[in-house]
Amino acid sequence: MSDSLVFARMPVRNRPTLVSLYLKNQKPAEIRITPTDRISVLGNIYVGRIENRQKNIGAAFVRFQEDRTGFLPLPENSPAKEGDLVLVQVEKEAMKQKLPRLTQNLTLTGRWIVLGTDHPGIYYSKKLSPEDKDRINKMAVKIFGNGDSRQFGIVFRTNAPEASPEELEEEYRSLLSEMDSVLRFGMTRTLYSCLHQADAAWMALFRQYAGSCLRQITTDDPEIWRTLTDQQKPADAGVSVRLYEDPMVELYRLYNLTTLLHELDSKTVHLKSGGFLVIEETEAFVAIDVNTGRDTAKRSRQETIRRTNLEAVREIARQIRLRQLSGTILVDFINDSRPGAGNELTEAMQNAVREDPVPAHVIDITPLYIMELTRKKRVRSWSEQSRLLTEG
């Protein structure tokens, strides 16, 4: 079935917000919320000044805007000192009492390619098949044959096979030109200059899923609609971009986004079998408890446990992706005395997380049916996004 993107304006926590939603087989799979009354600095590159160097914690405090200071990790042997101007990129936005986290490893993200100053060489998304890697590698030899890429790290994203050789080369040249400009002229710019403004959250989501099975994009924001229609490429030939203008029913109501947000705020997720999940986020890990609830089909106890656990696997993989849970995730399944039941659950979970664009790995399952997973952190979790709206 075809997949779609929805970019809808709606009030969330009494603030004007843009909700970006990716639907896979018509079911919500990934969501981002962005307050429209606040400008994000995530991914932006600035000319900053070191205000305070703290060698005991291996970091410096860098002022990158007149009213904003960030935390920059520095190696012990770094010659940087107070008063120095530095090029920094915002790696993580401020959260609670923590300052924004900065980095000197600069990255520019395109639709198919990511270009970075760290780790020179050519790399590939782990989600790419060996066949796709081989095909892209042949194109890369032609594009980078003159060796001018070796000073940077180049990562081909999961959707890179959707692009033509010409499109890949065009994007690479564009990113290379921008990075060269940032590095060559950045230090000649005035303090607090923004040298690169990162994509908005909605554009990042579009770039992540453009191509492949994406067939429809719907938005009620005229500016987003114009941007998408102006930037359509040959790889987007099968994608319909629609501006929603029905004055009777708002787009967010059409897609029941209010209900979806309420469900994401809840720790409890109900399963069709009658069972349910309880999801708890702590500082150290995420705990997910699987419960049978009431089985109305009058199956045997053992069959109820098996069906509930397997249904839970599919829903857990979906919730991890939808809520952007990351780090260590512990799942407490219902004990199943059948021989091989643990292996069945492990294999089912491995298959379920394989579709996740963010690397997720099943570590093990104990005799007490506690499964450990890990998932890389790419963006804020749902709870962090929601909290940011409340805190401002």
C-alpha positions, -999 to +999 in steps of 0.1 A: +000+000+000+011+036-006+024+058+022+016+095+028+027+126+047+005+151+064+016+186+075-013+202+095-016+233+116-033+229+149-033+241+185-014+219+209-010+229+246-027+262+237+002+270+212+001+273+174+018+241+162+027+224+129+022+186+132+041+165+107+028+130+103+041+100+083+015+073+076+026+038+066-002+017+051-026+044+063-015+040+100+005+067+119+041+056+120+061+088+128+052+122+141+069+156+148+054+186+165+069+221+160+056+253+177+052+279+150+057+307+175+093+296+182+123+295+159+144+263+163+182+265+162+187+227+159+212+220+131+221+256+126+258+266+123+270+298+140+301+319+147+304+316+185+328+328+211+342+307+240+330+324+272+344+299+297+367+269+293+363+241+319+391+216+314+380+195+344+348+186+326+363+186+291+341+213+277+336+250+271+306+273+273+301+291+239+279+320+233+265+315+198+237+341+199+235+374+219+212+358+244+221+321+241+250+300+254+257+264+245+278+235+259+307+224+237+326+192+245+364+197+239+393+172+241+418+179+268+445+187+243+424+213+225+442+247+222+409+266+224+408+293+251+384+319+264+377+346+239+384+325+208+359+325+180+347+290+169+324+275+143+297+255+161+266+235+151+237+230+175+235+193+180+208+192+207+184+220+217+181+231+253+160+208+275+149+215+311+180+230+328+204+218+302+220+242+277+220+235+240+247+209+231+272+222+204+297+204+182+325+214+159+319+184+136+298+202+111+271+183+091+250+193+061+220+171+053+206+167+019+178+146+006+200+117-004+234+126+010+248+138+043+281+156+042+303+160+073+337+173+084+342+143+107+356+109+095+365+115+058+354+088+034+323+073+019+297+055+040+263+040+035+231+037+055+229+004+073+194+000+059+207-003+023+209-037+008+242-051-006+228-046-041+219-010-035+253-003-019+271-018-049+250+002-074+256+035-054+293+027-051+296+025-088+280+059-092+301+073-063+333+063-082+322+085-111+311+114-089+341+114-066+367+102-091+388+134-088+392+128-050+378+161-039+355+144-015+382+128+007+384+158+031+348+151+041+326+122+052+298+114+028+269+092+039+244+079+014+210+078+030+185+050+028+165+067+000+196+073-021+188+045-046+157+065-056+179+092-071+194+093-105+232+096-108+227+132-120+206+140-090+231+126-066+259+145-082+239+177-082+231+174-045+267+165-036+281+195-055+256+218-038+264+205-003+302+206-011+299+242-022+280+252+009+304+234+033+334+250+015+318+284+019+312+278+056+347+267+063+365+292+041+346+323+049+329+315+083+356+330+105+355+362+085+319+368+094+308+387+125+302+371+158+268+353+162+264+351+124+242+321+113+262+304+085+237+276+078+201+273+087+189+237+090+158+223+075+125+227+094+112+195+110+086+190+083+112+192+055+135+168+074+106+143+075+099+148+038+135+142+029+136+111+050+106+095+032+107+110-002+107+084-029+101+047-021+064+041-013+055+078-007+025+087-030+007+116-014+015+147+006-014+168+021-009+201+038-031+231+048+000+254+049+003+273+016+040+280+021+048+243+026+027+235-005+046+260-026+080+248-014+072+212-022+057+219-056+087+242-065+112+216-054+097+185-071+123+164-088+121+135-113+122+111-084+089+126-072+070+118-104+046+095-086+039+118-056+008+140-054+011+172-034-022+186-023-032+219-007-061+212+017-085+242+017-118+228+031-132+256+054-157+232+070-133+207+085-097+214+095-071+190+082-060+180+117-096+169+125-098+150+092-069+129+104-080+127+140-048+142+152-062+154+185-071+118+194-036+106+183-019+131+205-040+121+235-031+085+228+006+093+227+003+112+260-011+080+277+011+054+291-014+027+283-018+012+248-047-012+242-043-042+219-071-057+197-068-090+216-079-074+248-044-071+263-026-038+268+009-023+271+021+001+298+050+023+287+071+040+313+100+063+305+127+068+331+161+085+331+180+052+327+157+032+304+122+027+289+101-001+305+072-017+286+049-041+304+028-065+284-006-076+300-032-101+289-063-082+300-096-100+292-097-125+263-132-125+249-124-153+224-124-180+251-091-195+240-068-216+262-046-197+286-015-207+267-029-196+233-040-163+248-005-157+261+011-165+227-013-143+207-010-114+232+028-115+232+030-117+194+005-089+189+024-069+215+056-073+195+041-056+165+026-028+185+057-022+206+078-018+174+052+007+162+051+026+195+089+028+197+090+045+164+059+067+169+070+079+203+107+080+192+118+060+222+156+054+224+184+040+245+178+009+264+143-005+262+132-034+285+100-053+276+084-075+302+065-101+282+040-126+297+057-158+307+052-185+282+060-221+291+060-234+255+094-247+243+110-222+219+086-194+228+114-171+237+131-176+203+098-170+186+094-136+203+130-127+196+127-135+159+093-117+157+108-085+173+139-086+150+116-087+120+093-059+134+121-034+141+138-041+107+114-016+091+124+012+115+146+038+097+164+044+130+188+015+140+172-007+166+186-040+179+173-069+199+199-079+225+184-108+243+155-123+262+158-138+297+141-169+311+117-146+328+107-132+294+123-098+298+136-086+264+163-060+260+164-037+229+185-007+221+176+021+197+197+050+185+185+085+194+179+106+162+152+131+173+134+141+205+111+115+220+074+123+219+074+132+257+103+156+251+086+172+221+054+176+242+073+189+272+090+215+250+056+230+241+047+234+278+081+248+288+083+271+258 
